[in-house]
Amino acid sequence: MPKVSPSTEEQPNEKQELTSRTLADILSFIQKRAYDPGERLPSERELSERFGVGRGVVREALSVLENLRYLTRRPNSGVFLTATPERVSLETLSLFSELGISLTTDKLLEALEVRRIVEVQAVQLACQRRTDEDLAVLQDIVERFEVSIGGGSGGDSGVASGAAPGGAEESTADLDYDFHMAIFNAAHNTVLTQMVHPFYLMSAHRRATFFADKTRSKASNRQHRELLDAIRRRDEAAAQRIMGEHIGRVETALQKLS
């Protein structure tokens, strides 16, 4: 009896999972081997044998990394780590997080440094450009955050439990992300929002650990309320100062968690 092929729905999923695993294997291998910029990597055949997958899967994984400018493939020469790491797409750092590969502490702190610069600028723009609707969104998130850590009953948001309006439980890490994205939305600059998103993806695991601590969550939401008040008053200087302190506190804590 001939073998029954998997359904058409299952095949793409299985292929995608295999490609993702191979991507993670290749990135982890490169990281552990500590290749220098521009250094030649093992061939497709060698990578295929090392990770026990077909060359087609390796080729697809390498294509993803090539599109992100993480490596280059030269005809008749092989695969090379990029010689210009400063041109690597920010999405590569997000990919590390999505694949469960930890960033080095130095790389994470560099990312936080850039995030601080971008967010301090964003909150200034939010003070200048925010609308009443923007303020309502920020207020709702702050109140839901308070409920999530057990410190309130929903306030102006109308949410009376630690769940989202649809009934799903909300984590403080997710609500912190929502609050900061709402500030970027209040700045009304789409490119700025797109720029900062990868920084949150690459620190997702450490942020989850950070917000698992109730004391840290309460301190964060206190600063969220202060930021909201400054944005409401259009006090740019206060908002920038509070944001700088807010990100700085996270930087300090993440260094201790690393």
N, C-alpha and C positions, 0 to 999 in steps of 0.2 A: 504494500500500500504506500503510495507517495506521501511524503511529509506534508502536513498542513502548514502553510505559511502563516505567520502572525498577521493579525488584522492590519489594514492600512493605517489605522490610528496608532497602533502600538509600534510599528516600525520606525516612524520618525522620532518618537519619544526615546526608544532604545538607542537609536543612532545619536541623538542629541546628548543623552546621558553618557554614552561612550566617549563622544568628542569632549564633553566637559571634563570627564575623568582624565582623559589624555592631556587636555590643556593644563589641568592642575598638576599632573605628573611632570610635564615639561617645565612648567614655571618653577616648581619646587626643586627640580633637578638643576636648573640654571642658577637658582638662588643659592643652593647648597654648594655648587661647584664654584660659585663666585667668579664667573667669567668676566673678563675685562671688556669694555666697550670696543666693538669691532672684532672681537675674537670669534673664530670659527667654531660652530657648534657641531655635534655629531650629525651624520647624514640621516635622511629619512629612513633608510634601511636600518641603521644602527638604533635609531629611536624606536622604530617598530619592534625590533628584537628586544630591546631593553624593557619596553612596557607591555609587550605581548599583545599588540594590536596590529591590524592591517595597515599597510602604508597609506591607504586612502584616508584612514582616520587621522593618521599623523599629518598627512598633507593638509587636511581640513583644519586641524588645530593650528598648524603653522600659518595658514592663510589668515586666521583670526588675528594672530599676533603680528603678522605682517601689516594687516590693515590698521592696527593700532600703533604702527611704527616701532614696535618693540624689537623686531628683528627684520633682516632683509634676506632675500634669496637671490643669489646671483647665478645666472645660467652657467653650467659647467664648472662652477666653483664651490657651491654649497650654500649652507645656511649660516648667517652671521648675526651675532647680537649687534644691535644698532650701535654705530660709532658716535651717534649724537643723542645721548640719553635725554638731553633737554628738550628734544622734539617728540618724545614719547607721549602719546595721548594720555590725558588724565583718566580716561576710561580704563586704562590698564590697571591703575591702582584700585579702581572699583572692582575690576575683575578678580583681583587677588582676594578681596573680601567675599565676593559672591562664591568663589571656589573654596573658601575656607582656609586660605593661605594667609598666615599672619604677616603683616608688614613689620619691618624692623622698627625698633623704638625711635631711631633717628628719623626714619622716613615719616613715621606718624607725627612726630613733633614738628617736622618741617611742614606737614600738611596743616596742622593746627595753627602754625604761625601764619600761613597764607589765609586760612579760614578767618583768623582774627582780623586781618587787614580788610578782607572783603566784607565781613559782617559789620565792622565799625562804619564802613562807608555806606552799607545798605541801610543801617538804622538811621543815618543822617538823611538819606533820601526818603525813607519812610516818614520821618517827621515832616518833611516838606510836602509830600505827595499823598499821604494817607487820606482815605475817605471815611465817612461814617461806617460804611460797610466793612472796611478793613478793620476798624476798631472793634466792631461787633464780633468779627471772626476771632481776633486776638483775645477778646474778653471771654468768649465761649471756651477757647482752648485752656486758658488759665483756670477757669472754674472746673472744667473737666479734669484737669491735672490735679487740682486740689481734692476732688472726689476720689481720684484714682489712688492717692496716697492716704486716704482716710481722714482728710483734714477739713471736709466741708460737706455741704448737702446740695451742691449744684449751683447755688447763687443765681446769678442772672441768666445762666445758660439753660436752666430748667431741667438739667440732667440730675436725677436724684440718687444715682448709684454709681458704682465704679465701672459702669459699662457705657459703651457708645450708645447714641440714640437708637441704633438698630439692634441693640441687645448684646453685642459682642464686647468682651472684656478689653479694656484699653491699658496698654503699658505706659509707664511714665517716659520710657525711652522714645516710644512712638509719638507721644504727645509733645515732648521736647522738640523732636524733629518738626512736627506740625507747626509749633509756635514759631520756630526760626524760619521755616518756609513761608509762614504767613507774613513775617516781617519783610521778606524778600518780595512777596506779592504786593505788599503795601508800598514798596519802592517803585513798583510799576516799571521794572526793567527786566524783560524776559531773559536776556543774555546773562545778566548777573545771577539770576536764579539757576539757569543751566550750569553756570560756572561752579557754583557752590555745591550742587547736588552730589557730585562724586566724593567730596570730602566727608559727607555723612555716610555714604556707603562704605568707604574704606575703614571707618572707625566703628562700624555697627556693633561688632562683637564686644569691643571694649566699652562702648557706650551702654550696652545692655548690662554689663557688670557694674558700671558706675551707678546707673539708676536703680539697681537692685537694692542699694542702700537707701533706706527711707530718709535718713538725716540729710544725705546729699540731695535727694529729690526735693525735700522741703526747702532747702536753701536755694536750689535752682528756681523753684517756682516763686519764691520771694523776690528774686531778681527779675523774673518774668513780669511780675506785677509792677515793679519799679520801672522796667522798660516800657510797659504798656502806658503807665502814667506819663512818662516823659514823651512818648510818641503822641499821646492825646494832647499834651500841652504844647507840642511842637518844640520842645526844648532839646535842640540838637546837641548841645554841649553835654548835658546830663545823660542823654541817651547813649552817646558815644563813650562816655566815661563808664557807665554801667555795663555796656556791652564788652568793653575791654576787660573790665574786672571779671565779668561772667565767663568769658572764654578763658581768661587766665587761670581762674579757679579750676576749670575743667582740665587745662593743660597740666597743672600741678598734680591733680588727682590721677590722671592717666599715666603720668610718669611713675607714680607709686604703684600703679596696677600692673605696669609692664614688667 
